[in-house]
Amino acid sequence: MKKQIVLGIFAFFGAMLILAFANSNFNTSDLPKDDSLEVKVDTIEDNNYPSVKIGGQKWMTENLNVDKFRNGDPIPEAQSESEWKKAGEDSQPAWCYYDNYPANGGIYGKLYNWFAVNDPRGLALEGWHVPSDGEWTVLTEYLGGKEIGEIINGIPFWYTPSAGGKMKSTGTQYWKSPNKDATNSSGFSGLPGGLRGYRGGFVYVGNAGGWWSSSELNANKAWTRTLGCYGGSVDRGHYSRSSGLSVRCLRD
């Protein structure tokens, strides 16, 4: 059974990596009761971002959708594949809507490259920050127990088997079927906002959502978390800093 779970995780996460860096374009509450989790929902007065307390942390329950840094400077929008690729090559911040379709922003928020996440002008709103890799682990281990590490074909993978279902929004309005194990009992309300590869291709909306951490793996990649429609785990991985992922903020 363990082997089947690990292979399933590997298949999903491997597909995520391939699709995230592909250059082809793809077209496109109620909280269930769980007495084992501490859940409290409120609203941030000045910007209308709802938040939820999960354990000792307070998380926004929507993806970030800002086009200015905290100091008011605009964040450049990169629509074309060439604009997106150049921003990454020049280590410059950029954002986009999935498929460059503004209506997607109202559902999934914006996709940002990691240079926007790491910009000293501040991507997160006042009183909030982009969580570190360690802060993501605090969340996932609170929801699903100790993170598991596996090495398959020489490649390390980390995942928290049961936390993802507690973090995914329920149903198939946005998630593609089967949206396995989704209960959203944590109130995190994760949505499948897709990804943008470093060359500019959009992939995987409806199938998966990926979120940046503020932590670098090395000079080329940063740590991330992903959720997918075919499993109930949270995968800890790393993507090119030039890729486009969602951002979820944590209270200071």
Secondary structure as the mmCIF struct_conf table of DSSP 4:
data_model
#
loop_
_struct_conf.conf_type_id
_struct_conf.id
_struct_conf.beg_label_comp_id
_struct_conf.beg_label_asym_id
_struct_conf.beg_label_seq_id
_struct_conf.end_label_comp_id
_struct_conf.end_label_asym_id
_struct_conf.end_label_seq_id
HELX_RH_AL_P HELX_RH_AL_P1 LYS A 2 ALA A 20
TURN_TY1_P TURN_TY1_P1 PHE A 21 PHE A 21
HELX_LH_PP_P HELX_LH_PP_P1 ASP A 30 LYS A 33
TURN_TY1_P TURN_TY1_P2 ASP A 35 SER A 36
BEND BEND1 LEU A 37 LEU A 37
STRN STRN1 VAL A 39 THR A 43
TURN_TY1_P TURN_TY1_P3 GLU A 45 ASN A 47
STRN STRN2 PRO A 50 ILE A 54
TURN_TY1_P TURN_TY1_P4 GLY A 55 GLY A 56
STRN STRN3 GLN A 57 MET A 60
BEND BEND2 THR A 61 GLU A 62
BEND BEND3 ASP A 67 ASP A 67
STRN STRN4 LYS A 68 LYS A 68
TURN_TY1_P TURN_TY1_P5 ARG A 70 ASN A 71
BEND BEND4 GLY A 72 GLY A 72
HELX_LH_PP_P HELX_LH_PP_P2 ASP A 73 ASP A 73
STRN STRN5 PRO A 74 PRO A 74
HELX_LH_PP_P HELX_LH_PP_P3 ILE A 75 PRO A 76
STRN STRN6 GLU A 77 GLU A 77
BEND BEND5 SER A 80 SER A 80
HELX_RH_AL_P HELX_RH_AL_P2 GLU A 81 GLU A 89
TURN_TY1_P TURN_TY1_P6 ASP A 90 SER A 91
STRN STRN7 TRP A 95 CYS A 96
HELX_RH_3T_P HELX_RH_3T_P1 TYR A 98 ASN A 100
HELX_RH_AL_P HELX_RH_AL_P3 PRO A 102 TYR A 108
STRN STRN8 LEU A 111 TYR A 112
HELX_RH_AL_P HELX_RH_AL_P4 TRP A 114 VAL A 117
TURN_TY1_P TURN_TY1_P7 ASN A 118 ASN A 118
TURN_TY1_P TURN_TY1_P8 PRO A 120 ARG A 121
BEND BEND6 LEU A 123 ALA A 124
HELX_LH_PP_P HELX_LH_PP_P4 LEU A 125 LEU A 125
TURN_TY1_P TURN_TY1_P9 GLU A 126 GLY A 127
STRN STRN9 TRP A 128 HIS A 129
HELX_LH_PP_P HELX_LH_PP_P5 VAL A 130 SER A 132
HELX_RH_AL_P HELX_RH_AL_P5 ASP A 133 GLY A 144
BEND BEND7 LYS A 146 LYS A 146
STRN STRN10 ILE A 148 ILE A 152
TURN_TY1_P TURN_TY1_P10 ASN A 153 GLY A 154
STRN STRN11 ILE A 155 THR A 160
TURN_TY1_P TURN_TY1_P11 PRO A 161 SER A 162
HELX_RH_AL_P HELX_RH_AL_P6 ALA A 163 MET A 167
STRN STRN12 LYS A 168 LYS A 168
HELX_LH_PP_P HELX_LH_PP_P6 SER A 169 THR A 170
BEND BEND8 GLY A 171 TRP A 175
HELX_LH_PP_P HELX_LH_PP_P7 LYS A 176 LYS A 176
TURN_TY1_P TURN_TY1_P12 SER A 177 PRO A 178
TURN_TY1_P TURN_TY1_P13 LYS A 180 ASP A 181
TURN_TY1_P TURN_TY1_P14 SER A 185 SER A 186
BEND BEND9 GLY A 187 GLY A 187
STRN STRN13 GLY A 190 GLY A 190
STRN STRN14 GLY A 194 GLY A 194
STRN STRN15 LEU A 195 ARG A 196
TURN_TY1_P TURN_TY1_P15 TYR A 198 ARG A 199
BEND BEND10 GLY A 200 GLY A 200
STRN STRN16 PHE A 202 VAL A 203
TURN_TY1_P TURN_TY1_P16 VAL A 205 ASN A 207
STRN STRN17 ALA A 208 GLU A 216
BEND BEND11 LEU A 217 ASN A 220
STRN STRN18 LYS A 221 GLY A 228
TURN_TY1_P TURN_TY1_P17 CYS A 229 TYR A 230
BEND BEND12 GLY A 232 GLY A 232
STRN STRN19 VAL A 234 SER A 240
TURN_TY1_P TURN_TY1_P18 ARG A 241 SER A 242
BEND BEND13 SER A 243 SER A 243
STRN STRN20 GLY A 244 SER A 246
STRN STRN21 LEU A 250 ARG A 251
#
